[in-house]
Amino acid sequence: MDWIIQLFTQHSVAQAVLVYSLTIIIGVLIGQIQIKGVSIGIAGVLFAGIFFSHFGLRIDEHLLHFIKEFGLVLFVFMVGLQVGVSFFSSFRQEGLSLNLLAISLVALGIITTLIVYYITGVSPSVMVGIMSGAVTNTPGLGAAQQTLSDIAKINPDFKYVSPALAYAITYPMGVLGLITSIILIKVFFKIDINKEREALKVLQQKNTPVPEHQSFLVQNPQLFGKTIYSLSELLPNKVIISRLFHKNKVVTPTANMILNENDIIMAVGMQEELDKLILIVGNLSEKDLFEMSGELITRNILVTKNIAIGKTISELQLRSAYGVNITRLQRGGLQLLASANNRLHFGDRLLVVGTEADIERVTKFLGNSQKHLEHPNVLALFIGIILGAFLGSIPIYLPSLPAPIKLGLAGGPLIVAIILSRIGQIGKLNMYVSNSANLMVREIGILLFLASIGLQAGENFVDTIVNGDGFSWF
């Protein structure tokens, strides 16, 4: 039986695998426990790590440091890939108000931390840990630890207490305090969650409008005998003609088709743009071409072939080559109008209108391979991590600071991931990662990080609370 005890207590790769796996399993189970519908989620892994470390299950210091930092890198990088697609568009829509709110929250946290520091005289490194734990700012802790380590390398006389212990002690209050605050706010203001959810849905639809379709009767004499191309020149840039009722038949409109009086066109675009078409085309038609599609069908097609990736919709010339129209583009959970200047990314989903035979041909051209889509793109992941590590290590020297500022292993990979996700394609290398793969890697990263913090802090956790300053930190 001695070998079993040694397996859990003597430092080795097998011991690290066992301890981390046990910590994560128990922590996840703890996080799933609900009390009146409230659970602590993945924070349970932190508490499990503290518990096991307190009772002697510890990891080699260097191995623990690597796993902790690598877990954080995986977490922030996958978050960046997930939000990068819609980051800049969201920033333009409501970025100012959201960033002002974020800055105010950070500023209030810093002000509170400084006040406590000047009143109590607690070590600055400990206060950094307290602030990170109180607001459950995991990437912030990682950046703080790297900065303190850099200062210690430059100045050997600089002594600091690791902020990880203060973070681990105050993190529970950050979680429980936040949950308690939300419950109290809900009770005090008599908030109905179902009503709030419906109001949020309405607000999201208003802030993120989706393309609509409407049918118009051609009654403007100036359009009689003109081509579809001539009409397109008069339309707003964000409107697409997807169907045409011409000579008692619903067809896919081509550039050279001649418009006749009482033809019906179906246009796709944002509602405010569609409203302008009455002045250009005529009145709304009582017939909905979407309902009377005839031989035309619609199909969602995935872009998975390199021949289409990185090119704009106009460059592909799908209408002239295949007789189909692209009306909508779905990317990163967002539904966009498929304008001619949209550059296609791997994994884009196009809504295509045409005859079944034409759509079959364009499907083969674009790929539409679900298997190819679900294959994890490991190359892009690690190239992005390398670039993020380089960016995070660039020193920025500012006067009066003892060490240069760096984005660190939290900020660098996050920024690179956002940029790469927005670009979508570099040469033949695409940055697409499926939602399921993203979620898996992200969860593994944060679980490894939280387990590492718990295993690192657990040795002195109880003693610091009972005999040290831990209770006052809490």
C-alpha positions, 0 to 999 in steps of 0.5 A, spaced: 500 500 500 506 504 500 506 505 493 499 508 493 501 513 498 507 515 494 503 516 488 499 521 491 505 524 495 511 524 491 512 529 486 512 526 479 508 527 473 503 521 475 502 525 481 500 531 478 495 528 473 492 524 479 492 530 484 489 535 478 484 530 476 481 529 483 481 536 484 477 538 478 472 532 479 471 534 486 471 541 485 466 541 479 461 536 483 461 541 489 460 547 484 454 543 482 450 543 488 445 548 489 442 551 495 435 555 493 437 555 486 444 558 487 451 554 486 458 557 486 460 553 479 467 552 477 469 556 483 468 549 487 475 547 484 478 553 487 475 550 494 477 543 492 484 545 491 485 549 497 482 543 501 487 538 498 493 542 499 491 543 506 491 536 507 498 535 504 496 533 496 501 538 493 504 539 486 512 541 484 512 548 485 515 549 477 510 544 474 504 548 478 507 554 476 507 552 468 500 549 469 497 555 472 500 560 467 498 555 461 491 554 463 490 562 464 493 562 457 488 557 454 482 561 457 483 568 455 485 566 448 479 562 447 475 567 450 478 572 445 476 567 439 469 567 441 468 574 442 473 577 436 468 576 431 463 581 434 467 585 438 468 591 433 461 591 431 459 591 438 464 596 440 461 601 435 454 600 437 455 601 444 462 600 446 463 607 449 457 606 454 460 599 456 467 601 456 465 607 461 462 602 465 468 598 465 473 603 467 468 606 472 468 599 475 476 598 475 477 605 478 472 604 484 476 597 485 482 601 485 480 607 489 477 602 494 484 598 494 488 604 495 483 606 501 484 600 505 492 600 503 493 607 506 488 605 512 491 598 514 498 598 511 497 591 508 502 589 503 501 592 496 502 585 493 497 582 498 492 588 496 493 586 489 491 579 491 485 582 495 482 586 489 483 580 484 479 575 489 474 580 491 472 582 484 474 575 481 478 577 476 482 571 474 486 574 469 488 580 473 491 576 478 495 573 473 498 579 470 499 582 477 503 576 479 508 576 472 509 584 474 511 582 481 516 577 478 519 582 473 520 587 479 523 582 483 528 580 477 530 587 476 531 588 484 533 583 488 532 586 494 524 587 493 521 582 497 513 580 496 508 576 499 505 572 493 498 575 492 495 568 490 494 566 497 490 573 498 486 572 492 484 565 494 482 567 501 478 573 498 475 569 492 469 566 496 467 572 498 467 575 491 463 569 489 458 569 495 458 577 496 456 577 489 450 572 489 448 575 495 448 582 492 444 580 486 439 576 491 438 582 495 437 587 489 432 582 486 428 582 493 429 590 494 427 592 488 421 586 487 424 584 480 421 579 476 426 575 472 421 573 467 419 580 465 426 582 465 428 576 460 423 579 455 425 586 456 432 584 454 430 580 448 426 586 446 432 590 447 437 585 444 433 585 437 432 593 437 440 593 438 442 587 433 436 588 428 436 582 423 435 583 415 427 582 413 424 581 407 418 585 403 415 584 396 414 590 392 410 592 386 414 595 380 409 601 379 414 607 377 414 608 370 422 610 370 423 603 371 419 600 366 424 597 361 430 598 365 434 592 367 435 589 374 442 592 374 439 599 373 435 598 379 440 595 383 444 602 382 438 606 385 437 602 391 441 603 398 447 599 399 444 594 404 438 592 400 439 585 396 434 583 390 433 576 392 427 574 387 423 576 381 416 575 379 416 576 372 412 573 366 407 569 371 413 566 374 418 567 380 425 567 378 432 568 380 433 576 378 440 576 374 443 583 372 440 583 365 433 582 366 428 587 364 423 590 368 416 590 366 410 594 369 407 590 375 413 585 376 414 584 383 421 584 386 423 581 393 428 585 397 432 583 403 435 588 408 434 592 414 427 595 415 429 602 415 432 601 408 426 597 405 422 603 407 425 607 402 424 602 396 416 605 396 419 611 393 423 608 388 419 602 386 412 603 388 407 600 393 408 594 397 405 587 394 400 583 397 403 577 394 409 575 398 414 572 393 417 568 399 411 564 400 410 563 392 417 561 391 415 556 385 422 552 383 426 557 388 428 554 394 433 557 400 438 553 403 444 554 408 451 553 405 457 552 410 463 556 407 469 550 408 473 550 401 479 554 400 477 557 394 472 561 397 475 563 403 478 570 404 474 573 397 468 577 397 461 575 395 462 580 389 469 577 387 465 570 387 460 572 382 455 566 384 449 570 381 452 570 374 456 563 375 451 559 378 444 563 378 443 564 385 443 570 390 446 570 397 441 574 402 444 573 409 450 571 412 451 568 419 458 569 423 459 568 430 452 567 432 450 574 428 446 574 422 448 579 417 446 582 410 450 579 405 453 585 401 457 584 396 463 587 400 463 582 405 469 577 405 468 570 407 471 567 413 471 559 414 465 557 417 461 562 415 453 560 413 450 563 407 443 563 406 442 562 398 436 562 394 436 559 387 433 552 383 435 546 386 440 544 381 443 551 381 444 550 389 447 543 388 452 546 384 454 552 388 454 547 394 459 543 391 463 550 390 463 552 397 464 546 400 458 545 406 463 540 409 460 539 417 466 534 418 471 539 415 468 545 420 468 540 426 475 538 425 479 542 431 484 547 428 490 546 432 495 550 428 491 556 428 491 555 436 498 555 437 500 560 432 496 565 436 498 563 443 505 564 440 504 571 437 500 572 444 506 570 448 510 575 444 505 581 444 505 580 452 512 580 453 513 587 450 516 591 455 513 598 455 517 603 459 514 609 463 518 614 468 517 613 475 515 605 475 520 600 477 519 595 472 516 596 465 509 595 464 507 588 460 500 586 457 503 579 460 500 572 458 493 574 460 493 581 456 497 579 450 493 572 448 487 575 449 488 581 444 491 577 439 485 572 439 480 578 438 484 580 432 485 573 429 478 572 430 476 578 426 481 577 420 478 570 420 484 568 415 491 569 414 493 566 407 491 558 407 490 558 415 483 560 418 482 562 425 475 558 426 474 554 432 467 551 433 463 553 439 464 546 442 471 546 441 472 553 444 468 551 450 472 545 451 478 548 451 476 554 455 473 550 460 479 546 461 484 552 461 480 556 467 479 549 471 487 548 471 488 555 473 483 555 479 486 548 481 493 551 481 491 557 485 487 552 490 493 547 490 498 553 491 494 557 497 492 551 501 498 550 504 498 556 508 490 558 507 487 556 514 494 558 518 493 565 515 486 565 517 487 563 524 493 566 526 495 571 521 491 576 517 487 572 513 480 573 516 481 581 516 483 580 508 476 576 508 
